[in-house]
Amino acid sequence: MYITGLINMFNCFITMLFDFADAHYMYGFENCQFSSEDEHESMFFGYVYYNKQLIVSYNSTEGKFTSYTEKTKEIVNGLNKNQHLLNEMKHAHDECKQGWAEARTQKPQVRVFSTKTATSHQPGIIICSAYNFYPKPITLTWLRNGEEVTSEVISTDEMSDGNWLYQKHSYLEYIPTPTDTIECMVEHASLPTPELYKWEYYLESRKNKIIVGTAGLLLGLAFTTIGVIYYKKHTKGMNKVNEKTSRGHILRIELN
């Protein structure tokens, strides 16, 4: 992929094979090093070895070649003046970063849900959350009936999960109606085309009714349980009083 820079650098030294009487072979390689989860913070290196000895290297941080032998100093000075070759090495670095980003591309996991139920007077809050995506840039756009919504929208910045993946959230304040279609449009490098995620108004409404009904049922069961316990304790207490009263009559009869 980014082998062009290495080939051009290697060709500059191929003639040196005839300058070393004890030469056996010459080889070179390139590599990228990434110091953070951002592929832009990277370093690119190129190395040329002759008979297992490092003779020349390239460092993207310095943007130049370095000589390690007396015989290569003059050649390296010429390489550092060769703007075409230096541009080739920069291009190879860019290809390396692009290849890294493509290899790590991961599709976001998206959820659209409400955290605050709307009333006739107060808007609800709908959230579009994207998780576990890479690379970092992503766009979350709210659509109402196919039209972009720009007001009452708050979005967070992309936040790192600490594992080279990211998350982002967008909040929409809105009073929905049964006829409206609310969608979150997600645009990301891992997606060939933007994807739409629909907020299910009816499912949310049904879920809220189920929650209210379940809460009412649990509350009813709690009151029923309390009533049964109270009844049993009260009945047991009355039985003990009756038993003591009966024994008292028996004692009075024996004394007479």
N, C-alpha and C positions, 0 to 999 in steps of 0.2 A: 504493500500500500504506500508506505513512505520510503521505499527503497531507492527512489530516484536520487535523492541527495547522497546516499551512501555510494551508489554507482559512480556518480560524478566525482566524489571525493576519492574513491578508489582508483579511478582512471588517472588521476593526477599523480599517483604514486607507482603505477604499474611499471613505468620505465626504470624505477629504482632497482628493479630486480637484477638489472645488468650491472649495477654499480657495486653490489656486494658479492665478493667472490665465494663466500660460504653460504649463499642464500639457498633456502629450500622452499619457502612459501610465504605468502603474504595474505592476510585476511582482515576484514573489518566488520563492524556491526554498529547498530544504532539502538538506543533505547530511550524510553520516556519514564520520568519519575514524577509522581504526583504527591505533593506535600499536604493536600487537604482534599475535602470532598468536592471542591470546585475545580473542574478540569482546567480552568484558566491559570491556576496556580501550579504550574508544572515546569519541569526542566527537561531539555532534550540534549542527548549526548551522542557523539559519534567517535568511534575509535578505529585506528588502523594499527595492526600488529605486523611486524616483520620478523620471521624466525622466532616467534613467541615473545618478541620484545615490543612494547608499546613505543611507537615512534611519533604518532600524531593523534591529537584529540580535538574535538569540537565541543564547545559549551554554549548553550543558548543563552545563559545568563550573561556571559561576557560577549557573546555574539562574534566569536572569532576562533581561529585555530591556534593550537599550542604545539610547539615542537619539543621532543624529548631526546633528540640526538643532534650531534653537530651536523651530520649530513643532511638533515631535513630542515634546518633553520632557514636556509635561503628559499627553499620551496614553500615553506609555510608563510614566509613574508609575502611571497607572490600570491598565495591563496587568500590571504587577508586583504589583498588589494583587488581581488577578483569579485566584483560586486554581483555578477551573475551567479557564481557559486554560493556566495553568502545568502542571496535570495532563495536559492534552491534549498539550502539548509533551513531557512525560516519556513519555507513552504512545507518541508518535511515535518517540521515541528507542528504546524497547523493541522496537517493530516493525521498526525499521531493523536492530537487532542480530539479531533473529530471522531476518529476510530474508537477512542476510549468512551466518548459520550454515547456513540451509537451502540457499543457493546453493553453499556450499563442502562440503556433506556428501559424504563419500567412504566407501564400503564397505571394511571391513578385509579384508586378505589373510591367511588363517589357515593355519597348518601345525601338525600334531600328530605328534610323532616322539619316539623315545627316544634318549638320549645315553649311557645306562649300562644294559647288559644285566643283567637280574635273574638271580640264581641261587636255589638252594633255600634258602640261608641269608641272602643279601644282597638287599635290594630294588633294583630298577632305578629310573631317573629318566625320566619322560615329560614332555615340554614341550609346552605349547600357546602358540604365538606368533601375535600379531596385528600386522600391519604396515600402514603407509600408510593410516591412518583419520583421519577428522575428522567431528565435533568430538572433543574430548579424552576425555570420559567413556566408559568401556567396562567391561563386566563379563565375566569369564571364570570359568566354573563347571565343576568336574569332576563327571561322573556315572559311577557304576558300576552297570550293569544298571538304569539309569533313576533311581537314587537319588543324591542329592547327597553328595559326599565332602568332608568338612570337615577331617579330620585328615591330617597329612603333606602339607600343601599350602602352598607358598610362592609369593606373587605379587609382582611388581615394581609400582612406580607407573608411570603413563603417562609415557613418555619422548619428548621432542621429537626429531624427525629433523632439525630445522633448516630445514625447508621448509614449515612450517605443518601438517605431518602428524605422527602419533604412532605409537608402538609400545608393546606391553605383552606380558609373558611370565608364564606360570604354570607352576610345577613341581610334579609329583606323584611322591612316592616310593611305589612299589607293587610287590608281587610278583604278577604277573598269572597267571591260569590260562586254559587254552584255552576255558573256558565263560563267562568274564567278558567283558562288553562295556564298554569304556572310551570315554567321549565327552567332548569339551570343548564346553560350551554358550556361545555368544557372543551378548551383548546389546549393541546399539548403535543410536544414533539413525538410522543409515542403513538399518537392517534393519526391515521391517514386523513381523516376528516373530523370536524367537530362533532362531539356526541352530545345528545340531549337527554336530560334526566328529568322526568316529570314528577311534580309534587302531587301525590294522590290525595286530593281533598276529601273524597268520600271515605277512603280508608282511614284517614286521620279522624274524621268525624265519627266513624263507626268504632274506632279504637277508644275514643273518649267516652262514648256511650257504654262500651263494655267495661271500662275502668270504673265509671260511676256506678253501674249496676253491680259490679263485683264488690265495690266498697259498701254499697247498701246491704248486700247479702251478708257480708262479713259482720257489719254492724248489727244486723238483725240476729245473727247467730250468737253474737256476744251477749246481747240483751237476753236472749232465750236461755243461754247457759247460766247467766247470773240469776235469772228467775228460778230456774230449776234448783240451783244450789241453795238459794234462800228458802225455797219451799221445803226442801229436805231438812234443812237445819231447823226451821220453824216447826215442822211436824214432829221431829225427834224431841224437841224441847217440850211440846205439849204432851207427848206420851209419858215423859218422865214426871211431869206435874201430876198427871192422872194417876200414875203408879204410886206416887208418894201419898196422894190423897186417899186412895183405896186402903193402903196400909194403915193410915191413921184411923180410919173407921174401925178396922179390925182390932186395933189396940184398945180403943174405947169400949168395945163390946166385951172384951176379956176382963177388963177392970170391973165392970158392973157385975 
